[in-house]
Each structure stands twice: as C-alpha cells, then as structure tokens.
Amino acid sequence: MSSKLRYLHHPASQPCRTARQFMVENDIAFEDEVVDITTNINETQEFRDEYNPTGQVPILCDGDIRVWENVAIGRYLNEKFDCPAHWFGATLEERTRVNIYVQWYAYTLRLGGGAFHWTIFAPMIYGKDKDFSAERRKGYHVLYESIGMMENYWLKNSDYVCGDEITYADLAAFHEMVSHHAGNIIPEKVWDKHPRLQAWFERVAERPASKAVSDWQYEVIGQILNDGLEIPFSRRTAVLKGTEVHGGQNNGIPHLGEKDDFISQVEA
C-alpha cells in the first residue's frame, strides 16, 4: 500500500473542503490532486471506473482503496491515524450526536447549498438567459430551515455543533456556510436572527486550517461578484442541489407559489 494518500477534490466543493480541512487539522500528509469539475473529466466512464461510480469528488486514494463521500473519508482517516477523540466523539453519546448530525446535514444543510449553486454557478453552466428562480427558492427554503435548526437546536446550548469541542460535524457545517458567506447568499437581516450561528461561524473561521482551506472560495467568488469573473464551464450537468426536495422540518410543502410562504416569513 502506498505510504502517501492521494486526495482528489476541487476547492469549490463544500464536501471537498470539509475532508481537506480534517487532514490539515490533523497533520495528515497527502498528495493534493485538483479535479477540474468545470469540465466533464469526472463524469467520464474511465474516471468512474477508476475512482467513484458516481463521478463525484472528494475521493481519497490509499493504495488500492478508494474512499468517497466526505464523511466516510473523515471516518477512514480518523481510524487509520487514530486522530484525537473529539473529532468523532470519545463516548457512545458523543459519537451518536456526531452520527445524527452528519446524517441530518446530508439532506438539509447540504441540499440548501442549492441557494448558492443556482445563484453563483448555474448561470455560467447553463446560460444567463435561463430563469433559476424556482431552483433558488427551493434551495433557500431548505437553507433557511436548516440554519433555523442550527440556531435553535444544534447550537442552542453549546459552542460547537455537537458539544463544547469541535467535531467533524462542525467542519461539514462550516464549509456549507462558507459558500453562502462568500456569495452573500444570506441577507444580513436573516443573519441577524441567528446570533448563535454567527458566533459559531466566526469561532470556526478563526482556525488557521479554516482560513487556509477557504481562501480559494472567498477569492474566486469575490472575483465573480465584484469583478464579473466568468468561469468557462464545458460541463452541462450538476448535482441538482435543493431542486427536487421539500424542507426537512415542519414548515409544510413550500413551493406551490404562495406569496405568504416560509421564505418571506424568515426574510421579513
């Protein structure tokens, strides 16, 4: 088995940044291999056969072993390198809370990434003449429900998502919020309704590894918003974040065209 890990990723991807920060936090040596997801390279059959049948990144290569899905990568590395117990929990109760979070986030906060994707990248992929308002609404609905849960449940009684120490759950949540923060996706008046979330975000953002892993996203998204940077996309497909899902909490079926809906309530 190779002594050096290979990490296939792209810095625009929230899950890629999550697993990458875990390696940086734990001083795990790896070969950094950026996969250009603006092309269709990761969607070719050759790529899928070699690395991941879904074609998605991140992917960790450890000799002949292929690990995909960012939480699975984190767990693999945590066990392989016997990382500090706080990352995935030292006790059964702590491990259970992390497990609950990373499964909850996968179909809530992660899908809320559609608010970012359909605002920032979709016009460059599919054309600026297309109307993505319906997709953005669906993404925003899931996003707003998710940050409400972050504020009122996950961060209600602790400094971090799963307790008083940082865990892998915080990295997963943080990098979702990095994209929204860099893209000015969440209006200030909505941020102001979530003081615990804001304080947590600033706390995690101050970590040196957070800054190092997030630099690309802030720099490039800033150039898109402020300088009109155009990224040429030759691919014409994408993971449809937030487009075919309803909110995961208790706010009903949201996307029927009602004017007095959940999104307008949050933004009021």
C-alpha positions in Angstrom: 0.0 0.0 0.0 1.3 3.5 -0.9 2.6 5.5 2.0 1.2 8.7 0.6 -2.5 9.4 0.3 -3.9 10.9 -2.8 -6.8 13.4 -2.4 -8.9 14.1 -5.4 -11.0 17.3 -4.9 -12.0 20.7 -6.1 -11.9 23.8 -3.7 -15.3 25.0 -4.9 -16.9 21.9 -3.4 -18.1 22.2 0.2 -17.7 18.4 1.0 -14.2 18.5 -0.6 -13.2 21.4 1.7 -14.5 19.5 4.7 -12.4 16.4 4.3 -9.4 18.5 3.3 -9.6 20.6 6.5 -9.8 17.5 8.6 -6.5 16.3 7.0 -4.9 19.8 7.6 -6.1 19.9 11.2 -4.6 16.5 11.9 -1.3 17.0 10.0 -2.1 14.1 7.7 0.2 14.1 4.7 -1.5 13.8 1.3 -0.9 14.5 -2.4 -3.3 17.3 -3.5 -4.9 16.5 -6.8 -7.5 19.0 -8.1 -10.1 17.6 -10.4 -11.3 20.2 -12.8 -15.1 19.8 -12.3 -15.7 22.7 -14.8 -15.1 20.0 -17.4 -16.7 16.6 -17.7 -13.5 14.8 -16.7 -15.0 13.3 -13.5 -18.1 12.2 -15.4 -16.3 10.0 -17.9 -16.7 6.3 -17.6 -12.9 5.9 -17.1 -13.0 8.2 -14.1 -16.0 6.4 -12.6 -14.4 3.0 -13.1 -11.1 4.1 -11.6 -12.3 6.2 -8.7 -16.0 6.6 -7.9 -19.1 5.2 -9.8 -21.0 8.4 -9.1 -18.2 10.6 -10.6 -18.3 12.9 -7.6 -15.4 14.3 -5.6 -13.9 14.2 -3.0 -12.1 10.9 -3.3 -9.4 9.5 -1.1 -7.0 7.0 -2.6 -5.0 4.9 -0.2 -3.1 2.4 -2.3 -5.8 0.3 -4.0 -8.5 1.6 -1.6 -11.0 4.2 -2.8 -13.0 6.1 -0.3 -15.7 8.6 -1.5 -18.3 10.7 0.4 -16.6 13.2 2.7 -17.9 11.8 6.0 -16.7 8.3 5.0 -13.3 9.9 4.2 -13.2 11.5 7.6 -14.1 8.3 9.4 -11.5 6.4 7.4 -8.7 8.8 8.3 -9.9 9.1 11.9 -9.5 5.4 12.3 -6.3 5.0 10.2 -4.4 7.7 12.0 -6.0 7.4 15.5 -7.0 11.1 15.5 -8.0 12.9 18.7 -11.2 11.5 20.0 -13.1 14.8 19.9 -13.4 14.7 16.1 -15.9 11.8 16.1 -16.7 11.5 19.8 -15.0 9.8 22.7 -18.1 8.3 24.3 -21.1 6.5 22.8 -23.2 9.6 23.5 -20.8 11.9 21.7 -20.4 9.6 18.8 -24.1 9.2 18.5 -24.6 13.0 18.4 -22.0 13.3 15.6 -23.6 10.5 13.7 -27.0 12.1 14.0 -25.7 15.5 12.8 -23.8 14.2 9.7 -26.8 12.2 8.6 -29.2 15.2 9.2 -27.0 17.6 7.4 -26.7 15.5 4.3 -30.4 16.0 3.4 -30.9 19.5 4.9 -28.0 22.0 5.1 -26.1 20.2 2.2 -29.1 20.5 -0.1 -29.6 24.1 1.0 -26.4 24.6 -1.0 -28.7 24.9 -3.9 -29.3 28.6 -2.9 -25.6 29.2 -3.6 -25.2 26.9 -6.6 -28.2 28.3 -8.6 -27.2 31.9 -7.8 -23.5 31.8 -8.5 -22.5 28.9 -10.8 -25.7 27.9 -12.6 -25.7 31.0 -14.9 -22.2 30.1 -16.1 -23.1 26.5 -16.6 -26.5 26.8 -18.3 -26.5 30.4 -19.5 -27.5 33.8 -18.0 -30.7 33.8 -20.1 -32.2 31.0 -18.0 -34.5 31.6 -15.1 -33.3 29.8 -12.0 -35.8 31.4 -9.6 -37.7 28.2 -8.8 -34.4 26.3 -8.1 -33.2 29.1 -5.9 -36.5 29.2 -4.0 -36.2 25.5 -3.2 -32.6 25.9 -2.1 -33.4 28.9 0.1 -36.3 27.1 1.7 -34.1 24.2 2.8 -31.3 26.5 3.7 -33.5 28.7 6.0 -35.0 25.7 7.7 -31.5 24.3 8.2 -30.0 27.4 9.8 -33.0 27.7 12.0 -32.3 24.2 13.3 -28.6 25.2 13.7 -29.6 28.2 15.8 -32.4 26.6 17.9 -31.2 23.1 18.3 -27.6 22.2 17.4 -26.1 25.4 18.8 -28.7 26.1 21.5 -26.6 25.0 24.5 -23.0 24.7 23.2 -20.2 26.5 21.4 -20.0 23.8 18.8 -22.5 21.7 16.9 -22.1 18.6 18.9 -20.8 19.9 22.3 -18.1 22.0 23.8 -15.3 20.8 21.4 -15.0 21.0 17.7 -16.0 17.8 15.7 -16.2 16.7 12.1 -19.8 17.9 12.2 -18.6 21.5 12.6 -16.3 21.2 9.6 -19.2 19.9 7.5 -21.5 22.7 8.6 -18.8 25.4 8.4 -17.9 24.8 4.7 -21.6 24.9 3.7 -21.8 28.3 5.4 -18.5 29.5 3.8 -20.1 29.2 0.4 -23.2 31.2 1.5 -21.0 33.8 3.3 -18.6 34.2 0.3 -21.5 34.5 -2.1 -23.6 36.9 0.0 -26.4 34.4 -0.2 -27.9 35.0 3.2 -29.3 38.6 3.7 -27.9 40.4 6.7 -31.3 40.7 8.3 -31.5 36.9 8.2 -28.0 36.5 9.7 -29.0 38.9 12.5 -31.8 36.5 13.5 -29.2 33.8 14.2 -26.7 35.1 16.7 -25.6 31.7 17.9 -24.9 30.6 14.3 -22.9 33.8 13.7 -20.8 33.4 16.8 -20.1 29.7 15.9 -19.2 30.6 12.3 -16.7 33.3 13.5 -15.3 30.9 16.1 -14.6 28.1 13.5 -13.5 30.7 10.8 -10.6 31.8 13.1 -8.9 28.4 13.0 -5.8 28.6 10.8 -6.9 25.5 8.9 -10.3 27.1 8.2 -8.7 30.1 6.6 -6.2 28.1 4.6 -8.9 25.8 3.1 -11.4 28.6 2.5 -9.1 31.1 0.8 -9.9 29.9 -2.8 -13.6 30.1 -2.3 -13.5 33.7 -0.9 -11.1 34.8 -3.6 -12.8 33.4 -6.6 -16.4 34.1 -5.5 -15.3 37.6 -4.7 -14.0 38.0 -8.2 -17.2 36.7 -9.7 -19.3 39.1 -7.6 -17.1 42.2 -7.7 -15.2 41.9 -11.0 -17.5 39.9 -13.2 -15.2 36.9 -13.5 -16.5 34.3 -15.9 -15.5 30.7 -15.3 -15.8 28.7 -18.6 -17.8 25.5 -18.0 -17.7 22.8 -20.6 -19.9 20.5 -18.5 -23.6 20.8 -18.7 -24.6 18.7 -15.7 -24.6 19.2 -12.0 -25.8 17.7 -8.8 -29.3 19.3 -8.5 -28.9 20.7 -5.0 -32.2 21.7 -3.5 -34.2 21.4 -6.6 -36.4 18.4 -6.0 -36.7 18.3 -2.2 -39.0 19.9 0.2 -38.0 21.2 3.6 -36.9 18.6 6.1 -38.6 20.1 9.1 -42.1 21.2 10.0 -43.0 24.0 7.6 -45.1 22.1 5.1 -44.8 21.8 1.4 -43.3 25.1 0.4 -43.1 25.5 -3.3 -46.7 25.9 -4.5 -46.4 29.6 -5.4 -47.9 31.0 -2.2 -46.9 34.6 -1.6 -47.1 34.3 2.2 -44.6 31.5 2.5 -41.8 30.4 4.8 -39.0 32.2 2.9 -40.8 35.6 3.1 -41.5 35.0 6.8 -37.8 34.4 7.5 -36.8 37.4 5.4 -39.4 39.7 6.9 
